[in-house]
Amino acid sequence: MKVVFMGTPEFSVPVLDALLAAHDVLAVYSQPPRPAGRGKHDRPSPVQARAEALGLPVRHPVSLRDPAAQAEFAALGADIAVVVAYGLILPQTVLDAPALGCLNIHASLLPRWRGAAPIHRAIMAGDAETGICIMQMEAGLDTGPVLLRQATAIGAEETTGALHDRLSAMGAALIVQALDRLPHLVPEPQPETGITYATKIDKAEAQIDWSRPADQVDRLIRGLSPFPGAWTMAGAERLKLLASRVVPGQGQPGEVMGGLTIACGTGAVEITTAQREGKRPMEAAEILRGLVLPQRLG
């Protein structure tokens, strides 16, 4: 098929590679380069960088509501567009331009966790499973009928970072299957029940409230790892907590019970990976060699 690919972050890169191996990628659309790093120089998105390395033409319009951008998109004459974590709204004119429409790869079992942060929210909510849906795109937010879905269990100690990588690989494999089977797939409308929305992560959510139950604290830590990272104060220093598990124990909320085991409102969590300010992520034992913890974190 003649495919237009639309994506921006690292999550989308394996999908681009898989499509290029199986189909003719006419062009790649990605968000414009953004200032990044200490010098705040414009840095291309991971998708743009990968596409340019592969010799593919890249376009990064600021908006697709511009008639000129819409005409340029339509002129490609694509059979289909594949969209994954692109970051721009596609107007109906763009959705209708490819002969077979636009397909979206979404990292949840729709209609649960429509929206921007489905991987984070699934872990933070304590979901037992999540997955990938291949969806026909409509003007609404992740409302279109589903062509294919694949579920996967969420590991007891899995972080958003680890689940992100697994779902990215799953999405790459599933979209290739979907395109191969497209004439035979029956679109399944999403049910009207069970709809939830995965709102963007607000950094204000990241400070740990040790009075909450241990399972909620653990899910917050894993759900916000590696970014933005749940954090707590260890004396005067902010400590980012990146991996954890629920363990037996009881004490005052925030009490350091030995090593990096911290009491919660009920139960306790053991921190297995953390990051000091200005340092790289480290295992708990390495953190404790260089940091004297107070009696309580806050």
Secondary structure, 3 states (H helix, E strand, C coil): CEEEEEECCHHHHHHHHHHHHHCEEEEEECCCCEEECCCCEEECCHHHHHHHHCCCCEECCCCCCCHHHHHHHHCCCCCEEEEECCCCCCCHHHHHCCCCCEEEEECCCCCCCEECCHHHHHHHCCCCEEEEEEEECCCCCCCCCEEEEEEEECCCCCCHHHHHHHHHHHHHHHHHHHHHHHHHCCCECCCCCCCCEECCCCHHHHECCCCCCHHHHHHHHHHCCCCCCEEEEECCEEEEEEEEEEECCCCCCCEECCCCEEECCCCEEEEEEEEECCCCEEEHHHHHHHCCCCCECC
